[in-house]
Amino acid sequence: MPYCVTFRPDATLQRQENETRLRTQFGALELTKLQAALPGVVDRIAAGRDTEEALAGWVLETRGLKGLSIFHRWWAVLVQHAYIAYRLRDEDRVLAHLNPLGFGFRFSARPLDENGPWCLSRFALMRRRDGDLVLECPKAWAEVVVWDPRLCALLFSLTKAVDRNALSRTTDLPPRSVAAFLAMLQCAGALCRIDPDGRPDEEKHQALAHWDVHDLYFHSRSRMGRHANGWATTYRFKGRFDPLPQIKAPMSPEVIDLHRPGSPAQASAEAVPEFFPVLETRASRRCYASEPIHLRQLGEFLHHCFRVKQKYDDELGGVTFRPTPGGGALHSLELYVLVQACQGLAPGFYHYQPLDHRLEKIGDPTPLTQRMLLLGRQMMLDQDNPQVEIVVASRFQRIQWKYESIAYSVILKDVGCLYQTMYLVAEAMGLAGVALGGGDADLFAAVSGLDYFAEGSVGAFMLGSRRASDDADPKKEGHHE
Ligand SMILES: Cc1cc2nc3c(=O)[nH]c(=O)nc-3n(C[C@H](O)[C@H](O)[C@H](O)COP(=O)(O)O)c2cc1C
């Protein structure tokens, strides 16, 4: 096998007195007994200069047959738990590394089919990471780090169906290195076999065929299992950047204080709708009464959904508590209110300031705000003219500063929670509301003047006065976008 073996790069070897342990952020393996039985073997593996055969040969020479059987037992454990990485060498030159990323990883030195044809998976991506060229694919539990540029030419050839002979003609690498590299790609899930009908085998996998490339990356990288990236609460930007504060600095000097209703707990029993009937009748409502929603109702709606109930300061950016839940109580979401028709409030573009429960007027209607409302209207199935569109944006860094790998998924989960809170409050208040799944983040950036990468739109909710007839059958045909 032309591969040298070593520990996976995200594993650290911890040695304390007589104890040796191999640790990744997702688990640890005790190597104390291996170290005691075969002194020096852990260091040889860590050095990464031996093939598996050379290691076994060295153990046989120094520890005899009994040592070899101990080595084989431990080797099986290391391989089984995906602690071993493989380095492809051609004479003295390192060509590529194969690094396990998850415990599902299994190494195989033989490509799917000895002669091909093969092609790259449509999910394989290459990127720069700390000076390395990394190829990854969320179909499996490993990544390939490409060290030799000649391998890039092979990868280019694999963008189309190519067999062993054609591939060999594109490179001066020896055939065994080409075969070993193909095996690495296969272990990383990046190599497809071309079936006799000329199609890559992965296209016939029904479940896989349904995935967009970016969705499968998002899924696999924001859940544990097949990546070795920092995980959840790591505070990786601490000391480098300041955390964003709980509340944004004022966006405008022109403010409108909003109505604050008494808390439902204090109100009389008759005035407060019961929870379960509200839950049962809640529906997406896209048709409005001719009298638009009133500013007082808008204030009450925002109060029940999103105001700050409690605010705590600390050196980690602090937290707030609101009617809607938020991951880590960080509440990165900001609400922007695009008004077309609201009694008591001029049409325009506003930001909701949830601590003082007020709107900050950012601007009057413009062709861009009109475009946004038109898009909103189209997204709610062209049922009616929008009255109020509440655009949900995220100050991404509030979440990213604390969480790694899961940040964007937490943001979208927060949006889901907020949607449900908005639906229920709209229902309880007798308003018409519908969540919008799509939206144009660039249009929002143009309307708001905010940096696309710093604060972007991640959702929207259409709100208006409810048309009486809309109570009849909320599940009308076609209302299921
Ligand atoms: C995440 C999410 C996105 C949605 N996106 C849209 C949308 O873009 N346009 C729309 O008219 N309705 C949208 N809806 C509303 C759904 O169509 C609606 O919830 C579904 O048809 C079920 O109907 P119900 O809400 O009345 O129970 C969305 C709902 C959710 C939860």
PDBQT file of the ligand as one rigid body, heavy atoms in Angstrom, charges set to zero:
ROOT
HETATM    1  C1  LIG A 501     -41.508  28.366   6.697  1.00  0.00    +0.000 C 
HETATM    2  C2  LIG A 501     -42.781  28.734   6.007  1.00  0.00    +0.000 A 
HETATM    3  C3  LIG A 501     -42.742  29.351   4.774  1.00  0.00    +0.000 A 
HETATM    4  C4  LIG A 501     -43.907  29.724   4.114  1.00  0.00    +0.000 A 
HETATM    5  N1  LIG A 501     -43.833  30.396   2.941  1.00  0.00    +0.000 NA
HETATM    6  C5  LIG A 501     -44.971  30.842   2.338  1.00  0.00    +0.000 A 
HETATM    7  C6  LIG A 501     -44.911  31.667   1.188  1.00  0.00    +0.000 A 
HETATM    8  O1  LIG A 501     -43.843  32.022   0.712  1.00  0.00    +0.000 OA
HETATM    9  N2  LIG A 501     -46.070  32.067   0.622  1.00  0.00    +0.000 N 
HETATM   10  C7  LIG A 501     -47.287  31.714   1.144  1.00  0.00    +0.000 A 
HETATM   11  O2  LIG A 501     -48.293  32.115   0.594  1.00  0.00    +0.000 OA
HETATM   12  N3  LIG A 501     -47.365  30.932   2.255  1.00  0.00    +0.000 NA
HETATM   13  C8  LIG A 501     -46.242  30.497   2.875  1.00  0.00    +0.000 A 
HETATM   14  N4  LIG A 501     -46.300  29.763   4.024  1.00  0.00    +0.000 N 
HETATM   15  C9  LIG A 501     -47.581  29.356   4.551  1.00  0.00    +0.000 C 
HETATM   16  C10 LIG A 501     -47.876  27.914   4.185  1.00  0.00    +0.000 C 
HETATM   17  O3  LIG A 501     -48.255  27.838   2.854  1.00  0.00    +0.000 OA
HETATM   18  C11 LIG A 501     -48.951  27.385   5.106  1.00  0.00    +0.000 C 
HETATM   19  O4  LIG A 501     -48.459  27.357   6.427  1.00  0.00    +0.000 OA
HETATM   20  C12 LIG A 501     -49.415  25.994   4.692  1.00  0.00    +0.000 C 
HETATM   21  O5  LIG A 501     -50.072  26.032   3.456  1.00  0.00    +0.000 OA
HETATM   22  C13 LIG A 501     -50.348  25.398   5.726  1.00  0.00    +0.000 C 
HETATM   23  O6  LIG A 501     -51.457  26.223   5.885  1.00  0.00    +0.000 OA
HETATM   24  P1  LIG A 501     -51.837  26.871   7.297  1.00  0.00    +0.000 P 
HETATM   25  O7  LIG A 501     -50.721  27.792   7.706  1.00  0.00    +0.000 OA
HETATM   26  O8  LIG A 501     -53.089  27.633   7.020  1.00  0.00    +0.000 OA
HETATM   27  O9  LIG A 501     -52.002  25.760   8.263  1.00  0.00    +0.000 OA
HETATM   28  C14 LIG A 501     -45.149  29.404   4.698  1.00  0.00    +0.000 A 
HETATM   29  C15 LIG A 501     -45.205  28.780   5.933  1.00  0.00    +0.000 A 
HETATM   30  C16 LIG A 501     -44.027  28.456   6.590  1.00  0.00    +0.000 A 
HETATM   31  C17 LIG A 501     -44.089  27.824   7.954  1.00  0.00    +0.000 C 
ENDROOT
TORSDOF 0
